[in-house]
Amino acid sequence: MFEFDQYLGFLSFLTILTIGFWLMIFLLAFVIPYWLVGAFREYLKYGRSAEKVKELNK
């Protein structure tokens, strides 16, 4: 059926595929929403202060 080197190749393929799958789930579930929420909060925080600076300079 399988020789030993084919078996190791198949296991390494499954390992890489599984790592990629869980990495994609982690990125989509935690990292990207964290980044977007942080960017939105920073925009709200510094966007308002930038508007105040523009008003003071007029």
C-alpha positions as CSV (number, residue, x, y, z in Angstrom):
1,M,0.0,0.0,0.0
2,F,2.2,2.9,1.3
3,E,5.9,2.9,1.7
4,F,7.4,4.6,4.7
5,D,8.5,7.8,2.9
6,Q,5.1,8.1,1.3
7,Y,3.5,7.8,4.7
8,L,5.8,10.5,6.1
9,G,4.9,12.8,3.1
10,F,1.2,12.2,3.6
11,L,1.5,13.0,7.4
12,S,3.5,16.1,6.7
13,F,0.9,17.2,4.1
14,L,-1.9,16.7,6.6
15,T,0.0,18.5,9.3
16,I,0.6,21.6,7.1
17,L,-3.0,21.5,5.9
18,T,-4.3,21.4,9.5
19,I,-2.0,24.1,10.7
20,G,-3.1,26.3,7.8
21,F,-6.8,25.6,8.5
22,W,-6.5,26.5,12.2
23,L,-4.4,29.6,11.4
24,M,-7.1,30.8,9.1
25,I,-9.8,30.2,11.7
26,F,-7.7,32.1,14.3
27,L,-7.1,35.0,12.0
28,L,-10.7,35.3,10.9
29,A,-12.1,34.9,14.4
30,F,-9.7,36.9,16.6
31,V,-7.0,38.8,14.9
32,I,-8.9,40.6,12.2
33,P,-11.8,41.7,14.4
34,Y,-9.3,42.8,17.1
35,W,-7.5,44.9,14.5
36,L,-10.7,46.4,13.1
37,V,-12.1,47.3,16.5
38,G,-8.8,48.9,17.6
39,A,-8.5,50.9,14.3
40,F,-12.1,52.1,14.8
41,R,-11.5,53.1,18.4
42,E,-8.3,54.9,17.4
43,Y,-10.1,56.7,14.6
44,L,-12.8,57.9,17.1
45,K,-10.3,58.9,19.6
46,Y,-7.8,60.8,17.4
47,G,-10.3,61.8,14.7
48,R,-12.2,64.0,17.2
49,S,-9.1,65.6,18.5
50,A,-7.9,66.3,14.9
51,E,-11.2,68.1,14.3
52,K,-10.7,70.2,17.4
53,V,-7.2,71.1,16.3
54,K,-8.5,72.2,12.9
55,E,-11.2,74.3,14.5
56,L,-8.6,76.0,16.8
57,N,-6.3,76.8,13.8
58,K,-9.1,78.7,12.0
